[in-house]
Amino acid sequence: MKWSLTVALSLLSLYGSEAWATQRHLEEDHENEIPSRKFHHKKAGPPDHNKLVEMARYVMHNCDWASIATISTQPAISGFPFTNVKSIVDGSMANSTGMPYFYMSPLDFTARDLTKNTRATVLVSLEETRYCESQKWDPEDPRCTRLMLSGKMKKVKEGTPEYTFAKAALFERHPAMAHFPPDHNWFVAKMKIAQIAMVDWFGGAKYVSVKDYLAYNYTGEEVLHYYNRLHL
């Protein structure tokens, strides 16, 4: 009996030590993890789908890139719709404006198209934030909000307060822009929004008032907190 008790205590001590070591190892691994978008959304997820203006502003501010469609000037497909990927901001990380800003070069497909026809459509999707993936939603699932802004693109006049703000916001979110080739004649562009369409739930597209969208008071500080956490 005494021998059995001794063996039992020894095994308990052994497994207890291994369990503690395993738990500590997992904790250390967790502490060393690079924060992910999934963590970000657990803390500050998208608003309720019925809050159309709030949802539209959330998606725009939380996306880093957009698909931008223009009317092509390429000889082989002149007049065709043509789409391209562009880095995007709607203001600084802590100051969302809702206005989409871009950093463009005249050498790019999109800028060339816009010199002939300034009309464009910009699309951003909640899928970019990895929130849809965390919910196991396909990118085409209506619950995975996609926002489509249509309007006319224009250059932001260099030297104006808006230009200074927009360029600083672009470089803040996309620091690689500071190292783009300086001989490419970069400029800041924005869209004068004519229509906002959004699919954010079942039942088809919804349309958001441009006036209400731009007037909505939203800082979007969750983006700032997310990036700050990445660089802790």
C-alpha positions as MATLAB code, in Angstrom:
seq = 'MKWSLTVALSLLSLYGSEAWATQRHLEEDHENEIPSRKFHHKKAGPPDHNKLVEMARYVMHNCDWASIATISTQPAISGFPFTNVKSIVDGSMANSTGMPYFYMSPLDFTARDLTKNTRATVLVSLEETRYCESQKWDPEDPRCTRLMLSGKMKKVKEGTPEYTFAKAALFERHPAMAHFPPDHNWFVAKMKIAQIAMVDWFGGAKYVSVKDYLAYNYTGEEVLHYYNRLHL';
ca = [
       0.000    0.000    0.000;
       2.817    2.356    0.971;
       4.644    1.489   -2.268;
       1.472    2.191   -4.355;
       1.009    5.581   -2.698;
       4.635    6.509   -3.390;
       4.277    5.591   -7.086;
       1.036    7.553   -7.391;
       2.594   10.666   -5.862;
       5.622   10.357   -8.148;
       3.432   10.117  -11.254;
       1.342   13.080  -10.140;
       4.490   15.111   -9.619;
       5.856   14.107  -13.048;
       2.672   14.830  -15.008;
       2.037   17.963  -13.019;
       5.498   19.290  -13.943;
       4.973   18.408  -17.616;
       1.540   20.031  -17.666;
       2.941   23.197  -16.092;
       5.812   23.282  -18.588;
       3.416   22.764  -21.497;
       1.085   25.486  -20.262;
       3.989   27.893  -19.787;
       5.280   27.088  -23.271;
       1.869   27.828  -24.773;
       1.648   31.097  -22.864;
       5.076   32.148  -24.095;
       4.142   31.268  -27.668;
       0.967   33.294  -27.312;
       2.900   36.261  -25.958;
       5.241   36.123  -28.954;
       2.474   35.916  -31.550;
       2.180   38.680  -34.105;
      -1.247   40.275  -33.521;
      -3.684   39.377  -36.272;
      -6.723   41.008  -37.816;
      -8.826   38.390  -36.073;
      -7.696   39.712  -32.690;
      -8.527   43.211  -33.856;
     -12.083   42.257  -34.766;
     -12.738   40.521  -31.466;
     -12.130   43.898  -29.880;
     -13.826   46.163  -32.411;
     -15.931   44.342  -34.978;
     -18.112   45.908  -37.660;
     -21.381   47.600  -36.682;
     -24.828   46.065  -37.022;
     -25.759   45.562  -40.675;
     -28.848   47.761  -40.260;
     -26.654   50.790  -39.543;
     -25.958   51.522  -43.185;
     -23.980   54.748  -42.906;
     -21.920   53.477  -39.987;
     -21.198   50.221  -41.815;
     -20.180   52.025  -45.008;
     -17.741   54.254  -43.152;
     -16.368   51.320  -41.139;
     -15.600   49.267  -44.237;
     -14.006   52.169  -46.080;
     -11.770   53.122  -43.166;
     -10.715   49.581  -42.283;
      -9.607   48.598  -45.790;
      -6.057   49.191  -47.007;
      -6.651   48.684  -50.719;
      -9.413   49.017  -53.282;
     -10.308   47.742  -56.703;
     -10.811   50.747  -58.954;
     -12.628   50.399  -62.269;
     -12.135   52.866  -65.119;
     -12.879   53.065  -68.845;
      -9.783   51.749  -70.579;
      -7.671   53.754  -73.009;
      -5.499   50.762  -73.946;
      -5.680   50.333  -77.753;
      -6.689   46.666  -77.676;
      -9.541   47.222  -75.206;
     -10.401   50.888  -75.674;
     -13.785   51.633  -74.116;
     -13.827   48.425  -72.054;
     -14.175   48.479  -68.277;
     -10.750   47.911  -66.716;
      -9.949   47.348  -63.067;
      -6.811   47.819  -61.021;
      -5.732   47.540  -57.382;
      -4.837   50.719  -55.528;
      -3.783   51.423  -51.979;
      -6.356   53.609  -50.291;
      -7.046   55.719  -47.205;
     -10.007   57.837  -46.188;
      -7.986   59.924  -43.767;
      -5.465   59.308  -41.036;
      -5.730   56.249  -38.799;
      -7.441   58.296  -36.101;
      -9.385   60.664  -38.357;
     -11.697   59.045  -40.892;
     -13.299   61.389  -43.434;
     -15.007   58.857  -45.717;
     -13.301   60.452  -48.727;
     -11.197   57.921  -50.676;
      -7.665   59.165  -51.382;
      -5.063   57.590  -53.673;
      -1.407   58.102  -54.557;
      -1.042   57.798  -58.334;
       1.509   58.079  -61.111;
       0.697   59.172  -64.693;
       2.545   56.023  -65.803;
      -0.129   53.761  -64.323;
      -3.095   52.239  -66.206;
      -5.627   53.938  -63.945;
      -4.171   57.433  -64.158;
      -3.934   57.162  -67.937;
      -7.571   56.163  -68.170;
      -8.628   59.002  -65.891;
      -6.975   61.630  -68.083;
      -9.515   60.704  -70.776;
     -12.535   59.888  -68.633;
     -12.627   60.777  -64.930;
     -15.523   58.443  -64.105;
     -14.650   55.487  -61.907;
     -16.017   53.008  -59.378;
     -14.110   52.039  -56.245;
     -14.856   48.767  -54.439;
     -13.738   47.767  -50.950;
     -14.776   44.638  -49.075;
     -14.993   43.601  -45.449;
     -13.136   40.456  -46.548;
      -9.941   42.544  -46.563;
     -10.084   42.791  -42.783;
     -10.271   38.971  -42.425;
     -13.528   39.364  -40.498;
     -15.506   37.344  -43.069;
     -12.921   34.581  -42.950;
     -13.220   34.473  -39.152;
     -16.993   33.994  -39.578;
     -16.449   31.327  -42.283;
     -18.240   33.487  -44.862;
     -17.332   33.364  -48.535;
     -16.224   36.770  -49.910;
     -19.382   36.749  -52.056;
     -21.640   36.055  -49.080;
     -24.027   39.036  -48.745;
     -23.085   39.320  -45.069;
     -19.490   40.020  -46.092;
     -20.089   43.705  -46.750;
     -18.884   45.182  -50.016;
     -19.026   48.897  -50.670;
     -19.043   50.463  -54.122;
     -18.430   54.187  -54.568;
     -18.954   55.689  -58.020;
     -18.053   59.200  -59.091;
     -15.446   61.361  -60.774;
     -11.778   61.333  -59.847;
      -9.762   64.504  -59.525;
      -6.305   65.575  -58.434;
      -5.927   67.208  -55.049;
      -4.164   70.525  -55.513;
      -0.601   70.325  -54.248;
       0.248   72.628  -51.355;
      -3.309   72.845  -50.007;
      -4.208   71.725  -46.466;
      -6.192   68.838  -47.964;
      -3.169   67.713  -49.980;
      -0.923   67.810  -46.904;
      -3.480   65.868  -44.854;
      -4.183   63.254  -47.540;
      -0.529   62.625  -48.407;
       0.401   62.276  -44.724;
      -2.500   59.845  -44.258;
      -1.406   57.774  -47.267;
       2.197   57.587  -46.059;
       1.070   56.754  -42.520;
      -0.980   53.727  -43.631;
       1.339   52.800  -46.522;
       4.901   53.715  -45.459;
       6.409   52.082  -48.562;
       5.052   55.034  -50.557;
       7.859   57.181  -49.161;
      10.273   55.026  -51.185;
       8.392   55.001  -54.484;
      10.535   56.135  -57.474;
      10.638   59.948  -57.258;
      10.742   60.393  -61.047;
       7.212   58.958  -61.492;
       5.472   62.307  -60.872;
       3.249   61.052  -58.068;
       0.106   62.960  -57.201;
      -2.779   62.632  -54.734;
      -6.220   61.910  -56.174;
      -9.674   61.671  -54.644;
     -13.185   60.835  -55.757;
     -16.102   63.216  -55.907;
     -18.709   60.647  -54.921;
     -21.931   60.484  -56.959;
     -23.403   57.214  -55.656;
     -22.774   54.771  -52.831;
     -24.070   51.209  -53.219;
     -23.559   48.547  -50.576;
     -24.335   44.866  -50.113;
     -24.187   44.067  -46.415;
     -26.975   41.527  -45.849;
     -29.525   39.423  -47.673;
     -32.104   41.215  -49.799;
     -30.031   42.972  -52.438;
     -28.041   46.184  -52.653;
     -28.764   49.214  -50.521;
     -27.969   52.817  -51.344;
     -26.379   55.173  -48.860;
     -26.878   58.925  -49.002;
     -23.601   60.600  -49.981;
     -24.436   63.566  -47.764;
     -25.118   61.372  -44.724;
     -22.050   59.259  -45.433;
     -19.667   62.223  -45.495;
     -21.348   63.947  -42.545;
     -21.210   60.925  -40.259;
     -19.013   61.601  -37.226;
     -16.630   58.650  -37.125;
     -12.980   58.695  -36.084;
     -12.197   55.063  -36.851;
      -9.701   54.874  -33.996;
      -9.833   51.061  -33.954;
      -7.435   51.150  -36.917;
      -4.967   53.255  -34.930;
      -5.195   50.878  -31.961;
      -4.653   47.900  -34.275;
      -1.516   49.346  -35.866;
      -0.187   50.485  -32.498;
      -0.548   46.944  -31.211;
       1.348   45.585  -34.203;
       4.333   47.717  -33.293;
       4.412   47.168  -29.528;
];
